[in-house]
Amino acid sequence: MKRRVFIRLLSFLGLSFLFPSCTKVPVTNRTQMNIVPDKWIRWVSDKYYYDFLDDNYLINDLDMYDRVYNIGLKIQDAIKKYFEIEKLDFTKYNLDYEINVVDDKRNFNAFAMANAKIVFYRRIVEFAETDDQIAAIMGHEMGHVIAKHIHERISHRITWDVLTLGIAEIFAEIGFFLPWSRKQESEADYLGVIFMTLAGYDPYQAAKFWDRVYEWKEKVKKYKSKHDIIARAKRNLPEFTSTHPFPETRSKQIREWAKEANKKYKKFV
């Protein structure tokens, strides 16, 4: 519910300041639409983020927090190093990151806000076998921030709502928004591989993480009710209906990117 409120509020603000704009994604150099002013999207992101913290408990395990926080610092340094290596202007990407871990063992998740606020759920931290795998998740989430994926997502949503007068949402989700989301997820994976490599972590561990997610999903299927038609249908949905690439797809792509990253960036570690 809060995510929908966040989208609607941001759409309203974006329409008030609508202007044509295109930017380039660092690393991939992909052209993206960005019609939402930074100051407004960060203001709304702050509101959502701090409301979220009010509704959730942060972990008391200082060792776990320090572990995740310190990995985040290394990834931040790696992002800066990337910009220095590629001789790019880092001014707009020198962000005020904040990292928190929510004491929630039910949700297997981590997310990033446009204001560079990163949240890990306890469950995903405990699932990761190594610091390298946590670094893979951290690099991925910071990749979303650096690539301004939330700006792009909202820009597409505003444009679509204006062009269709707010109708045909189902067709939009299947035919327009989901493909962009998958592209953004893959792009964040790629950026994450570059960043974690420059931070001194093993990029192949990112693929290992997704191998373990795939194995976990396969085990979970065995405990699902065979008589639950809806649950069975959702488990068998093709990848084009998903907002994220399948774990096995991500693992295969990441292995290719890890080889490339090691060859190009490991010498700078």
Disulfide bonds with the S-S distance in Angstrom:
none
